[in-house]
């Protein structure tokens, strides 16, 4: 629980002073040092030129509030919007705004400012400002509008060309060096209560090795660790926090199959991949082999999509195709995990009679991608994957489980996407970090973190 | 070509051949020396390569033994069967041990961890068989298939044995640019590596420590030959049109552990030094040759002056002698052969002069004698009737006075006849002695021939004479010449008379004209009795005749006329086969100009 307002802050400080020495009790103050791999050039939550990632979302959440949030059970929670309601047909949505919320520059968060921010992030929507609310109108039924508004890309920001966007989140920007460093300070009168730490300094663009070194040297309190190194990090005595799977690693074809033979060859490739070995050796047990697009904790039915290697069936299918072209398999050259997995997939595919040429050529017909889970809302998550794969976004009615399964199955039957693994997000924490409870969706909630006193 | 030029040519040729021979020999010696040096440098470089190879091999073995005996290998051996956790171990250890290749393989040949191909975990390592037999062997060459192509490496195998578990450590270093760069190459040499001596030629595989090989296709035949034969080979490669860029490339196969050729070491030796040296030799040869030829010119001029001047003097003196100046003498300027030749020449001309004088005197005496004989003979014939007539008159006056008047009249007639004969004889001699100078005028020789033929036309078929067939074969288009038409007519007439006399039984007389070079040619040919060789020699001697009643002046007159015209007369004859007289006359056009000038001058002076 956090205290709200300055008087409470003073009171709680007094209480904490009395209880000094009790490490388990929250304490205000201090600077939290974070080291991350992402290197954003822009802090605009709606900037689509910046690649979406779990790390970026966590950064945005520190500075920008959304109208709604999603709790660990996937339920929508009020944030800047205290209430919301859809009109029949799900084309028109009303969001009542929280009163007395200010942007970091002190200006009042008004319905007009919210509407302007949402229009920037969603050019296809018609967003109207009312007295104390905003209205979102869509051209077609859009049952997922509320869930969309919980995404960080719909964080409310006051934009100007001269400076960084201004949010209303628990921290405000004190320094930003694009791609290198971001310094934040706690907003004293944050509507959700002041954060425990006074400031956060985030080192951007650090590779995993540098992050761990910074952590070991006490220069970082929180650092990312790749899933394949998580067990080793834990084995070396570091505090490890692991989320539920929040990232899909998949093979994505650039085009639909041009023939029945090509569809078969794509099936051969999917059947030839020994996901278990990769998960066991390459990922060292972190992550889940998956034949599904959505992780099981989100959809609940991922297990029905087979993920086991079936070399016999793969060879049988392959024998039905006379000639198989050599496919270039592109992966991110800066991602060492992707390189090993791509090479392993090429070896597996060769066993089934398909020639894959791993490389970093950007124009390849086949790509190995990491697709972050866009939302715990399966509709939004599926739509996001469809966007990555270049497929049309699936349409949903009421958003029932069966409807979602049918949509995912239809996507898989296009043979454009071959799911491989569902990967978690992993972090290591310094001993001084307290209160960190990463959610299933890997959201940080650093406003709830406090630092244990380093004095004896 | 005169002697001076021959001497110059001989000198120049001698110098040129000498310099060329020396240059060729020097070039040959240089080339052989360069080739020997090149071979020695190549051998040295191959030895250097072998030393470096051995050093790296020992280093690889040492590092692999360290890895096999290390904690990581022991841990891995103990955990065989648990595949998790070793993915990056090989790469990490390889990096720490500075190895390019490292794989941990269990006793069944399954890859536990691979530095060069991390994704191959769980696969069988098929590149080596019978690993157990390799654990004590030194390092060897092995090809390694990587994602980006085939590379050649120096590999060794060592074993980490924990209990009954066998863990093989296979590692090595890449034979790459870095390895080649570690070779101590002499200037002008380079080392390349072709790491795949089994699958033809692929330019991308060539390893050059200096960067990318330009025009790699030129190495293809050499590499293919070594791949085919398995033996070292050499080729001369021309990288550009400049011979200095040529390179002698030695290709040496590199065998692997099973003695199969895995790679090819290419050692290039630039020919720039040799070509530059050869160019210097050629330049020096050209310079020396040019200077030599210049010296040859000077020497030959000096020698020619020394040698040919007396010879030229001799030649000029000989020409003077040939022209009739027997008093010609040359200067004897040396005591050598040329001097002796000059002295001999002087003696010869002296003797010729003496002989000429004697001959002239003898000929003069002979001529006088001949003249006297001819005069005596000619005069004797009319004088004898004169004597008889006078004696007859005297006898008639004494013995038959009554018949004297009649006898006197008859004798007077006889006397007058004989006296006329005497006068005719004297006139002919007088005519010969008073041959006139030619009166130059344009003359058509064909007209002259036709005129003479017409003059004698009556005699060709005269009664009492055998028939003569006269043929005119006159060339058309002969330009007029400068001559005296009357003298020419007389000369041709004399020859025609001789021809008629030579054909008492009749025959064919041919008058022919033509041109030869710049001269006009006239031929008078008969089919008469012909002349002997001796008669031909003496034919133009004054007062010589082969006829019983000839004066011997006819042909002498002809010769005199032709000589006055600057021409030449010759005779071809064979006894019984006829005779041909040939007159060759110059055009003498300058005589006409001279005469015109004289006439003009005379006319001017007359006015």
Boltz contact constraints between the chains, C-beta under 6 A:
constraints:
  - contact:
      token1: [A, 277]
      token2: [B, 122]
      max_distance: 6.0
  - contact:
      token1: [A, 280]
      token2: [B, 84]
      max_distance: 6.0
  - contact:
      token1: [A, 281]
      token2: [B, 83]
      max_distance: 6.0
  - contact:
      token1: [A, 281]
      token2: [B, 84]
      max_distance: 6.0
  - contact:
      token1: [A, 281]
      token2: [B, 87]
      max_distance: 6.0
  - contact:
      token1: [A, 281]
      token2: [B, 121]
      max_distance: 6.0
  - contact:
      token1: [A, 282]
      token2: [B, 87]
      max_distance: 6.0
  - contact:
      token1: [A, 284]
      token2: [B, 84]
      max_distance: 6.0
  - contact:
      token1: [A, 340]
      token2: [B, 118]
      max_distance: 6.0
  - contact:
      token1: [A, 340]
      token2: [B, 119]
      max_distance: 6.0
  - contact:
      token1: [A, 343]
      token2: [B, 119]
      max_distance: 6.0
  - contact:
      token1: [A, 344]
      token2: [B, 119]
      max_distance: 6.0
  - contact:
      token1: [A, 347]
      token2: [B, 119]
      max_distance: 6.0
